[in-house]
């Protein structure tokens, strides 16, 4: 074999070897990367931002809903909602579950034929004895009435003196955000009763919700410390919490006013300053 042809043959052989080696390393690297990479799975369903809607007084539970968030959306005390639907464990809701959210009688889908729903939320079904005798009507359960709302005095007050750092905007921000320092006092904007005190509503941190009458609620979010308990009456100006930054990127107070559960602009209720 001539010297030039021998050199070309050896060069092509080395080139093929390098190509095969590079392909092998690339394959092994891909296998190693795939083996070390954990799949990304979102196990927390996102709650719809659409306005909660009930049909004939019945609401259908959606992904991300909690009893507390549903109660807030319809202006209810979550305990009233639990009683009306015979829920012993408020943490157990199922997607597609039907909940009665208004005081009007409404049969929940899936109930027995001929059954009725009492105001207390207890389903009563007439019992038909054998032999065609006259049905024996079930005795209605005693009505459970929620505590009477505290009378509202005229005029709301500011829950915190901080400047507004984000205004109300329908569909974007359901209330106003007030600049605050951790530990600042947060006061009740109006006399009312505590219907929620906790941190089970995602995005609100440590939250207090007050019910003022049959139509109005106020919410105070991102607190450091909650100073009142559920069911407790409060007076206008009473210190109910200490400001913080729970579930927030900075210390602030997020303040909402809800009418029949729907967010409205708090500036329509607060005095000018």
C-alpha positions as CSV (number, residue, x, y, z in Angstrom):
1,X,0.0,0.0,0.0
2,X,1.3,3.4,-0.9
3,X,2.3,5.8,2.0
4,X,-0.4,8.4,1.1
5,X,-3.2,5.8,1.0
6,X,-2.1,4.3,4.4
7,X,-2.2,7.7,6.1
8,X,-5.7,8.4,4.8
9,X,-6.9,4.9,6.0
10,X,-5.5,5.5,9.5
11,X,-7.1,9.0,9.6
12,X,-10.5,7.7,8.7
13,X,-10.2,5.0,11.3
14,X,-9.4,7.4,14.1
15,X,-12.3,9.7,13.0
16,X,-14.8,6.8,13.1
17,X,-13.6,5.8,16.5
18,X,-13.9,9.3,17.9
19,X,-17.4,9.6,16.5
20,X,-18.5,6.3,18.0
21,X,-16.9,7.3,21.4
22,X,-18.6,10.7,21.4
23,X,-22.0,9.2,20.6
24,X,-21.6,6.6,23.4
25,X,-20.7,9.4,25.9
26,X,-23.7,11.4,24.8
27,X,-26.0,8.5,25.3
28,X,-24.6,7.7,28.7
29,X,-24.9,11.3,29.7
30,X,-28.5,11.5,28.6
31,X,-29.3,8.3,30.6
32,X,-27.6,9.7,33.7
33,X,-29.5,13.0,33.4
34,X,-32.8,11.3,32.9
35,X,-32.2,9.1,35.9
36,X,-31.4,12.0,38.3
37,X,-34.2,14.4,37.2
38,X,-37.3,14.2,39.3
39,X,-40.6,14.8,37.5
40,X,-42.3,18.1,38.4
41,X,-45.9,17.5,39.6
42,X,-48.2,20.2,40.9
43,X,-50.1,18.5,43.7
44,X,-52.0,21.6,44.8
45,X,-55.0,22.4,42.5
46,X,-55.4,26.0,41.7
47,X,-58.7,27.5,42.8
48,X,-60.6,29.2,40.1
49,X,-60.6,33.0,40.3
50,X,-64.1,33.2,38.8
51,X,-66.9,34.5,40.9
52,X,-68.6,31.8,42.9
53,X,-72.1,31.1,41.6
54,X,-74.9,29.1,43.1
55,X,-77.8,27.6,41.2
56,X,-81.1,27.5,43.1
57,X,-79.1,28.1,46.3
58,X,-76.8,25.2,45.8
59,X,-73.0,25.6,45.0
60,X,-70.9,22.9,43.3
61,X,-67.5,22.4,44.9
62,X,-64.6,23.0,42.5
63,X,-60.8,22.2,42.6
64,X,-59.1,24.3,45.2
65,X,-62.2,25.1,47.2
66,X,-62.3,24.9,51.0
67,X,-65.3,25.3,53.3
68,X,-63.7,28.6,54.5
69,X,-63.2,30.0,51.0
70,X,-66.8,29.1,50.0
71,X,-68.1,30.7,53.1
72,X,-66.1,33.9,52.4
73,X,-67.4,34.0,48.8
74,X,-71.0,33.8,49.9
75,X,-70.7,36.0,53.0
76,X,-71.3,33.2,55.5
77,X,-69.9,32.0,58.8
78,X,-68.2,28.7,57.8
79,X,-69.8,27.0,60.9
80,X,-73.3,28.0,59.6
81,X,-72.3,26.5,56.2
82,X,-71.1,23.3,57.9
83,X,-74.3,23.0,60.0
84,X,-76.6,23.6,57.0
85,X,-74.9,20.8,55.1
86,X,-74.4,18.3,57.9
87,X,-70.6,18.5,57.6
88,X,-68.9,17.1,60.7
89,X,-65.4,17.6,59.2
90,X,-64.9,20.9,57.4
91,X,-61.7,19.7,55.8
92,X,-63.4,17.0,53.8
93,X,-64.9,18.3,50.6
94,X,-65.1,16.6,47.2
95,X,-65.0,18.1,43.8
96,X,-68.5,18.1,42.5
97,X,-70.1,18.0,45.9
98,X,-73.3,20.0,46.3
99,X,-73.5,22.6,49.2
100,X,-76.5,24.6,50.2
101,X,-75.3,28.2,50.5
102,X,-78.6,30.2,50.9
103,X,-81.5,30.1,53.4
104,X,-84.0,29.2,50.7
105,X,-85.1,25.5,50.8
106,X,-83.2,23.6,48.1
107,X,-82.9,19.9,47.5
108,X,-79.3,18.7,47.1
109,X,-78.7,16.7,43.9
110,X,-78.7,13.0,44.6
111,X,-81.2,13.1,47.4
112,X,-84.0,10.5,47.8
113,X,-87.2,11.1,45.8
114,X,-89.8,12.9,47.9
115,X,-87.2,14.1,50.4
116,X,-87.3,17.7,51.6
117,X,-84.6,20.0,53.1
118,X,-85.5,21.7,56.4
119,X,-84.0,25.2,57.3
120,X,-81.6,23.5,59.6
121,X,-80.1,21.7,56.6
122,X,-81.4,18.2,57.7
123,X,-82.9,16.2,55.0
124,X,-86.3,14.8,56.0
125,X,-87.8,11.8,54.0
126,X,-91.4,10.6,54.6
127,X,-91.5,6.9,55.5
128,X,-94.0,4.8,53.7
129,X,-95.2,1.8,55.9
130,X,-96.0,-1.6,54.4
131,X,-99.6,-2.2,53.3
132,X,-100.2,1.2,51.9
133,X,-100.9,2.8,55.2
134,X,-100.7,6.6,55.5
135,X,-97.0,7.7,55.6
136,X,-95.6,8.7,58.9
137,X,-94.1,12.1,58.6
138,X,-90.6,12.5,60.2
139,X,-90.4,15.1,63.0
140,X,-88.4,18.1,61.7
141,X,-85.1,18.7,63.4
142,X,-85.0,21.7,65.7
143,X,-83.8,24.8,63.9
144,X,-80.3,25.9,64.7
145,X,-80.0,29.7,64.5
146,X,-76.6,31.4,64.2
147,X,-75.7,34.1,66.8
148,X,-77.5,37.4,66.0
149,X,-75.1,39.8,64.3
150,X,-73.9,42.7,66.3
151,X,-75.6,46.0,65.4
152,X,-73.5,48.1,63.1
153,X,-72.9,51.7,64.1
154,X,-72.7,54.3,61.3
155,X,-69.3,54.7,59.6
156,X,-66.3,52.5,59.1
157,X,-62.8,53.5,60.3
158,X,-59.4,52.7,58.9
159,X,-58.1,49.4,60.2
160,X,-54.5,50.7,60.0
161,X,-53.0,54.2,59.3
162,X,-50.5,53.0,56.7
163,X,-50.4,54.4,53.1
164,X,-52.2,52.5,50.3
165,X,-49.6,50.5,48.4
166,X,-52.1,48.7,46.2
167,X,-55.7,49.8,45.4
168,X,-58.8,47.7,44.9
169,X,-59.2,46.5,41.3
170,X,-62.0,44.1,40.4
171,X,-60.6,40.8,39.3
172,X,-57.1,41.7,40.3
173,X,-57.0,42.9,43.9
174,X,-60.1,42.2,46.0
175,X,-59.3,44.9,48.6
176,X,-56.6,47.4,49.5
177,X,-53.1,46.8,50.7
178,X,-51.8,49.1,53.5
179,X,-48.1,49.5,54.3
180,X,-47.4,48.3,57.8
181,X,-44.6,47.3,60.2
182,X,-44.5,43.9,61.9
183,X,-46.4,44.2,65.2
184,X,-48.5,47.2,64.3
185,X,-52.0,47.2,65.8
186,X,-54.8,46.2,63.4
187,X,-58.2,47.3,64.6
188,X,-61.8,46.3,63.6
189,X,-63.1,48.7,61.0
190,X,-66.6,48.2,62.3
191,X,-68.3,46.4,65.2
192,X,-69.1,42.8,64.4
193,X,-68.6,39.2,65.3
194,X,-65.5,37.0,64.4
195,X,-66.6,34.4,61.9
196,X,-63.0,33.3,61.0
197,X,-59.7,33.4,62.7
198,X,-56.9,31.2,61.2
199,X,-54.7,30.6,58.2
200,X,-56.5,28.0,56.1
201,X,-57.2,30.3,53.1
202,X,-54.3,30.3,50.7
203,X,-52.9,33.7,49.9
204,X,-54.2,35.4,53.0
205,X,-51.8,34.2,55.7
206,X,-53.1,34.7,59.2
207,X,-56.6,36.0,58.6
208,X,-59.5,37.4,60.5
209,X,-63.0,37.8,59.0
210,X,-65.7,39.9,60.8
211,X,-69.4,39.7,60.0
212,X,-71.2,43.0,60.6
213,X,-74.7,42.4,59.4
214,X,-76.4,40.0,57.0
215,X,-74.7,41.6,54.0
216,X,-71.3,42.8,55.0
217,X,-68.0,41.2,55.9
218,X,-64.5,42.6,56.5
219,X,-61.3,40.7,56.1
220,X,-57.8,41.4,57.6
221,X,-55.0,39.4,56.1
222,X,-51.2,38.8,56.5
223,X,-51.2,39.3,60.2
224,X,-48.4,38.2,62.6
225,X,-50.7,37.5,65.6
226,X,-54.4,37.0,65.8
227,X,-56.0,38.3,69.0
228,X,-59.6,37.3,68.7
229,X,-61.4,34.0,68.5
230,X,-64.2,32.7,66.3
231,X,-67.7,33.6,67.7
232,X,-66.3,36.5,69.7
233,X,-68.0,39.9,69.4
234,X,-65.8,42.9,68.7
235,X,-66.3,46.7,68.9
236,X,-65.3,49.3,66.3
237,X,-61.7,50.2,66.9
238,X,-60.9,47.2,69.0
239,X,-57.4,45.7,68.4
240,X,-57.9,42.3,66.8
241,X,-54.5,41.5,65.4
242,X,-50.9,42.5,64.9
243,X,-49.7,43.2,61.4
244,X,-47.2,40.9,59.8
245,X,-46.2,39.4,56.5
246,X,-47.6,35.9,56.7
247,X,-48.0,34.6,53.1
248,X,-46.8,37.9,51.7
249,X,-43.6,39.3,50.3
250,X,-43.5,42.3,52.7
251,X,-45.2,43.5,55.9
252,X,-48.6,44.8,55.1
253,X,-52.3,44.6,55.9
254,X,-54.6,43.4,53.1
255,X,-58.1,44.7,53.9
256,X,-61.3,43.7,52.2
257,X,-65.0,44.6,52.4
258,X,-67.5,42.0,51.0
259,X,-71.1,42.6,50.4
260,X,-73.1,39.4,50.2
261,X,-69.8,37.6,49.8
262,X,-68.7,39.7,46.8
263,X,-65.6,42.0,47.0
264,X,-66.4,45.7,46.8
265,X,-64.1,48.7,46.9
266,X,-63.3,49.4,50.6
267,X,-62.8,53.1,49.7
268,X,-66.6,53.3,49.3
269,X,-66.9,52.6,53.0
270,X,-63.8,54.2,54.6
271,X,-63.7,57.9,55.5
272,X,-61.5,60.3,53.5
273,X,-58.1,61.0,55.0
